[in-house]
Amino acid sequence: MKEARLVVERIGNRGDGIAVHEGVSYPLPYALPGESVRAMVGEGRADILSLDPSSPERVAPHCRHFGQCGGCALQHWSPEPVALWKRERIRHALERVRIETAIAPTRDAHGAGRRRVTLHIRRNEGPDGIAILAGFMKARSHQLVDLDACPLLVPALAPVPDLARRIGHVLRGFNKPLDLQATASLDGLDLDLRGSGPLPEALRQKLVGLAMETGLARLTLHGERLIEPRPPRVAMVDQPGMTLFVPPGSFLQATAEAEAKLAGLAGGILVGTKHLAELFCGLGPFGLRLARKMKVTAFDSDRPAIEAFQRSIRANPGGKPAVAEARDLFRRPLFAPELKPFDAVLLDPPRQGAEAQIREIAKSRIGRVAYVSCDPESFARDAQVLVAAGFRLTGVTPVDQFRHSPHVELVAGFTR
């Protein structure tokens, strides 16, 4: 290791400043382009000794945990360059596969805040006895930041850190790492506890008692219902009166605002569609909206999510026919002949993209595709397949629901 003066050239995909020294790129956490860093460098890493926080784009973080908590990477960077950087991430990913298209400005979708969070619960034995901690991991560490509050969450999730510690206290005899997923629903908090494994009946009843005392809508253990006084639902903020049922631990867009924006952008691409195949539909936030204007046949491998989608269809009558079916689209994608009844496809795959399904769409006669993605790189790979098959990428809109993080969503349209 040797001391060197580094100048940050850009922000990398993980939100770190990137400096190049003697042909080697070094990630520098919390540094911004143009800033100077004194560091010990060697063996592919740089240990920061001092940082000159001189960028005019630098702003004061608004959370006292920033810099320790690993939940945010970019609170120190002003919103305008962050939005541009997220847009550029998508452009660079497409450039690598030689695709050019119009990319709209990034749309902020933080809204009222994140309506779902997963906290880690750990037991810490010290000289004063056992302490129960709940929060996020420190940046680049397995140590836990004991959280009092997170400003990115909707207000309804404010009690969750204390609830997590109370649950950890009930299970303090188990020296296991626990995770608690919490969702803010119209009917109260929905909590899913993971990591404990099977519990003795006495502890299960203690957790049930805690759920009743705190008015939870539902408490589940690895998805198994311990108590459910009220089936949790979430509002569709752009569709007054419409709600979605939420199964335990199922995928849900982080913010209600993002769900509405993504659905609206996809709907704009699909105007005039008569029969839509919705792939990787989850619990149905897009399909339920679109069924107001077109027939929807939806598929996803998550059976509880499909059952929730079917329940939401029944609870929100009106519009065109909508059906939902459980099917693993990675192992058994909809094959080209099965796509014949549809005139358009909407897909919202997980981070790894939808390679097998995209190849079947490319072989089919589908004329229009709306693609919602949470990963620019896997999206670019799939886009390359469609373009090679004769589709044209008509445009991309970035959507930012993960404020202060490197993540970016996008909605893209393809026409044959």
SVG drawing of the C-alpha trace seen along z (x, -y; Angstrom):
<svg xmlns="http://www.w3.org/2000/svg" viewBox="-68 -25 72 51">
<polyline fill="none" stroke="black" stroke-width="0.4" points="0.0,0.0 1.2,-3.5 -0.2,-7.0 -1.7,-8.7 -3.7,-11.8 -6.8,-10.7 -9.3,-12.8 -12.8,-11.4 -13.8,-11.2 -17.3,-9.8 -19.9,-7.8 -19.9,-4.1 -22.9,-1.8 -22.9,-1.2 -22.9,-4.9 -19.2,-5.2 -16.9,-7.9 -14.5,-6.3 -10.9,-7.5 -8.2,-6.1 -4.6,-5.9 -1.8,-4.3 -4.4,-2.5 -6.4,-1.1 -9.9,-2.2 -10.7,-2.7 -14.1,-3.0 -14.3,-5.9 -17.5,-5.9 -19.2,-9.2 -16.9,-11.1 -18.3,-13.2 -16.9,-14.0 -14.1,-16.6 -13.3,-16.0 -9.8,-15.2 -9.0,-12.3 -5.9,-11.3 -5.8,-7.6 -3.6,-4.5 -3.9,-2.5 -2.9,1.0 -4.2,4.5 -7.2,3.0 -8.5,1.0 -8.2,-2.5 -8.4,-3.4 -9.5,-7.0 -7.3,-9.1 -8.9,-12.5 -11.5,-13.9 -11.9,-17.4 -15.7,-17.9 -15.5,-20.6 -18.1,-19.7 -20.8,-22.3 -23.2,-19.4 -22.6,-18.2 -25.5,-18.6 -25.9,-18.0 -27.4,-14.5 -30.7,-14.6 -30.3,-11.4 -28.0,-11.2 -27.2,-7.5 -25.9,-8.4 -22.3,-7.3 -22.7,-4.3 -26.0,-2.8 -25.7,-0.9 -29.2,-1.7 -28.4,-4.9 -25.4,-5.7 -26.2,-9.1 -27.7,-11.4 -24.7,-13.7 -25.4,-14.3 -28.0,-16.9 -31.1,-15.5 -30.6,-16.9 -27.2,-15.2 -28.5,-12.0 -31.5,-12.0 -29.1,-12.6 -26.7,-9.9 -29.5,-7.4 -30.6,-8.3 -27.0,-7.9 -26.7,-4.5 -29.5,-3.3 -27.9,-5.0 -24.5,-3.4 -26.1,0.0 -27.8,-0.3 -24.7,-1.7 -22.8,1.5 -25.2,3.5 -25.2,0.8 -28.8,-0.4 -29.8,-4.0 -33.1,-5.4 -34.7,-8.4 -34.4,-8.4 -36.7,-10.7 -35.7,-12.6 -35.8,-10.6 -39.2,-10.8 -39.1,-11.0 -41.4,-8.4 -40.6,-8.6 -44.0,-10.0 -45.0,-9.6 -42.1,-7.2 -41.3,-3.5 -44.2,-1.4 -42.2,1.7 -39.0,2.3 -36.9,5.3 -35.0,4.9 -32.4,7.2 -32.8,8.3 -29.7,9.4 -28.9,10.3 -25.8,8.6 -24.3,9.9 -22.3,7.3 -21.1,6.6 -24.5,5.2 -26.3,8.3 -28.2,9.1 -29.3,6.2 -31.6,6.6 -30.7,4.5 -32.9,3.9 -32.0,1.9 -29.9,2.0 -26.3,3.3 -23.5,0.8 -22.0,0.0 -19.6,2.8 -20.0,4.6 -21.9,7.3 -22.4,5.0 -25.8,3.7 -26.9,0.0 -29.5,0.0 -32.2,-2.2 -34.5,-4.6 -36.1,-6.0 -35.6,-6.1 -36.7,-9.3 -37.4,-7.4 -40.3,-5.3 -44.0,-6.2 -45.1,-7.4 -47.1,-4.3 -43.8,-2.3 -42.4,-4.5 -43.2,-1.9 -41.4,1.0 -37.9,0.7 -39.3,0.9 -41.7,3.7 -38.7,5.5 -36.8,5.2 -39.8,6.4 -40.0,9.5 -36.3,10.0 -36.8,9.8 -39.5,12.5 -37.1,14.7 -34.0,13.7 -33.3,17.4 -32.7,18.1 -29.2,17.0 -30.2,16.8 -30.1,13.9 -33.7,12.7 -35.3,10.6 -38.6,8.7 -40.4,7.6 -42.9,4.9 -45.6,3.5 -47.8,0.5 -51.3,1.5 -54.7,-0.1 -55.6,2.3 -52.5,1.9 -49.0,3.2 -48.3,6.6 -45.2,8.3 -43.4,11.4 -40.7,12.8 -37.9,15.0 -34.9,16.9 -36.2,18.4 -37.3,21.7 -40.1,23.6 -41.0,22.2 -42.5,23.9 -46.1,23.2 -45.5,21.1 -43.3,18.6 -45.8,18.6 -48.5,17.6 -46.3,14.8 -45.9,13.5 -49.7,13.7 -50.2,11.8 -47.8,9.1 -49.6,8.8 -52.9,8.4 -51.6,5.9 -50.1,3.7 -53.0,4.0 -51.2,5.7 -53.2,6.6 -51.2,9.8 -48.2,11.6 -46.6,14.4 -43.6,16.7 -41.8,17.5 -45.1,16.8 -47.2,19.0 -50.0,17.1 -49.8,16.8 -52.6,14.3 -54.5,12.3 -57.3,10.1 -57.6,8.2 -56.4,9.3 -53.9,6.5 -54.6,4.4 -52.8,1.5 -54.4,-1.4 -53.9,-2.1 -53.3,-5.8 -54.2,-6.7 -57.4,-4.6 -59.7,-5.9 -61.5,-3.0 -59.4,-0.2 -57.2,1.9 -54.9,4.9 -54.6,7.8 -51.1,8.5 -49.9,12.0 -47.3,12.6 -43.8,11.6 -44.7,11.1 -43.0,8.6 -44.5,5.1 -43.3,1.9 -41.4,0.0 -43.6,-3.2 -47.2,-3.6 -46.2,-6.5 -43.8,-4.3 -46.5,-1.7 -48.8,-4.3 -46.2,-5.9 -44.9,-2.6 -48.4,-1.4 -49.3,-4.7 -46.2,-4.6 -46.8,-1.0 -50.5,-1.8 -49.4,-4.6 -47.3,-2.1 -50.2,0.4 -53.0,-2.0 -55.3,-0.2 -54.4,3.3 -57.3,5.8 -55.8,8.8 -52.7,8.4 -50.4,11.1 -48.9,9.9 -45.8,11.8 -44.2,11.8 -47.4,10.1 -46.8,10.5 -49.9,9.6 -51.4,7.7 -50.9,3.9 -50.4,3.4 -52.9,5.9 -55.7,4.9 -55.4,1.3 -55.1,2.3 -58.1,4.6 -60.2,1.5 -59.4,1.0 -58.3,4.4 -58.6,8.1 -55.7,9.3 -54.2,12.8 -51.5,12.8 -48.8,15.3 -46.3,15.5 -44.5,18.3 -45.5,16.9 -48.7,18.9 -49.7,16.8 -49.3,13.7 -51.5,15.2 -54.2,16.1 -54.1,12.5 -54.4,11.2 -57.5,13.4 -58.9,12.2 -58.3,8.5 -60.0,9.1 -63.1,10.3 -63.0,7.4 -62.7,4.8 -65.4,5.7 -65.8,3.9 -63.8,3.5 -62.6,6.3 -62.1,10.0 -58.9,10.6 -57.5,14.0 -54.3,14.9 -52.4,18.2 -49.4,19.6 -46.5,20.6 -42.7,20.5 -41.7,18.4 -38.0,19.1 -38.4,22.9 -41.5,22.8 -41.9,19.5 -45.0,18.8 -43.8,20.3 -44.3,18.5 -47.4,20.6 -49.0,19.8 -48.6,16.1 -50.8,16.2 -54.0,15.1 -52.3,11.8 -51.6,8.6 -49.2,7.2 -47.1,8.3 -46.3,6.5 -43.5,7.9 -41.9,6.9 -39.3,9.5 -37.0,9.6 -33.5,8.2 -32.0,11.0 -34.3,10.1 -36.4,12.6 -34.0,14.1 -35.9,17.3 -39.2,15.5 -37.8,12.8 -36.5,15.4 -40.0,16.8 -41.5,13.3 -38.8,12.7 -39.9,15.8 -43.6,14.9 -45.8,12.5 -46.4,10.2 -46.3,6.6 -45.9,4.6 -44.0,5.0 -44.0,2.9 -41.0,3.8 -40.7,2.7 -37.2,3.3 -35.3,2.7 -31.9,3.4 -30.4,1.5 -27.9,4.2 -30.3,7.2 -32.8,5.0 -30.2,4.1 -29.4,7.8 -33.1,8.5 -33.5,5.5 -30.7,6.7 -32.6,9.9 -35.8,8.1 -34.1,5.6 -32.2,8.4 -35.6,10.1 -37.0,7.0 -38.4,4.9 -37.6,1.2 -37.0,-0.3 -39.3,-3.3 -38.2,-5.0 -37.3,-4.5 -38.4,-6.4 -36.4,-6.1 -38.3,-6.1 -36.6,-6.7 -38.5,-5.2 -35.3,-4.3 -34.2,-7.8 -30.5,-8.1 -29.7,-4.6 -28.0,-3.5 -31.2,-1.7 -33.3,-2.9 -36.5,-1.5 -37.4,-2.0 -40.3,-1.5 -39.6,-0.8 -41.7,-0.3 -40.9,2.0 -42.8,2.2 -42.3,4.9"/>
</svg>
